[in-house]
C-alpha cells in the first residue's frame, strides 16, 4: 500500500465522519435517542482517529537523525495503537454508559423519523468510505484471503480505517433496529440496549486493532515468503558456503531492516568478501524495494552455533 493510497482512504473517511457526526448530534439532541447519541460520539472518535493517523504518517516520514538512526517509521504503529485506545475509551465506554443510563431512566424518543433519515444518510456515507478502504486494501492483498491479509499487513492505516468503517456500519444497523423496536413496541429501554451493543462493537474493534498493532510495535519480521526469498538470493551468491541466519524487522510499512550471518568460503580473501557483500546488498534492495538497510556478518558456522547457544 503506497502513501498516496493510504491518504486517499483516510481523507475519504475523515470527510464522511465529519459530516455524519454533525448530523447525528443534531438528530440526537432533537429526538433524545441514546443510540443516536452513541453513534454521534462514535463518529467524533472516528474523525479524531483519522486526524491522528494523518499525523502519524507525517511523523513517520521524518528523516533519520542522531537520536533515531533508523528513522521514525514506527511512529505510525504507535499512533495506530493510540487510535485503538481512543476507540475503547472515547467510543465504547461512553456508549455503554449512555446505554445503561437510558435503561435506568427510559424516556421515549420523539420524532423518530428524524433518526431514520439521519441513519439512512449515514449508511450511504459510511458505505462509500468503507468501499474506498476496501478497494485500496484489495490492491495490496491480491489473492490473499481477507483475514490473512489483515493479519500479515504491515501498513496499519488502511486496515484501521477498514475496521472503523465496518464497526460503523454494524453500529448504524444496531442503532436503526434498536430505535425502530423502541418506537414500534413503545419500549424506550431498547434504545439503551442498542447503545450498549454499539459500545460492545466498538470495544471489540479496539481490542482487535490493538492486538494487530502490538506485533508491529514490538518488532515484527518480514513475511515468511520474503524471508525465504532472501535466503535463496543469498545462497546463489558465489563464495558463500552457508547461510547461518537471516533476521528481519519492519521499521515501518515500507521499511525493512535485514541482518544476515553467512559463512564465506575459506579461500576468499578480504577483497573478495567485500565484493560479495556489496553485490548482495544491491541484489536484495533491487528485488525488494522495502529493504532499506542490510547488515551482513561474516561468521563461521561453528562459531555461529556457539554464539546462539550463549544467547
Secondary structure as UniProt FT lines:
FT   HELIX           3..31
FT   HELIX           34..60
FT   TURN            69..70
FT   TURN            73..74
FT   HELIX           75..86
FT   HELIX           87..93
FT   HELIX           94..104
FT   HELIX           112..141
FT   TURN            142..143
FT   HELIX           146..152
FT   HELIX           156..184
FT   TURN            185..186
FT   HELIX           189..218
FT   HELIX           224..235
FT   TURN            238..239
FT   STRAND          240..252
FT   TURN            253..254
FT   STRAND          255..264
FT   TURN            266..267
FT   HELIX           270..287
FT   TURN            289..290
FT   STRAND          291..298
FT   HELIX           301..310
//
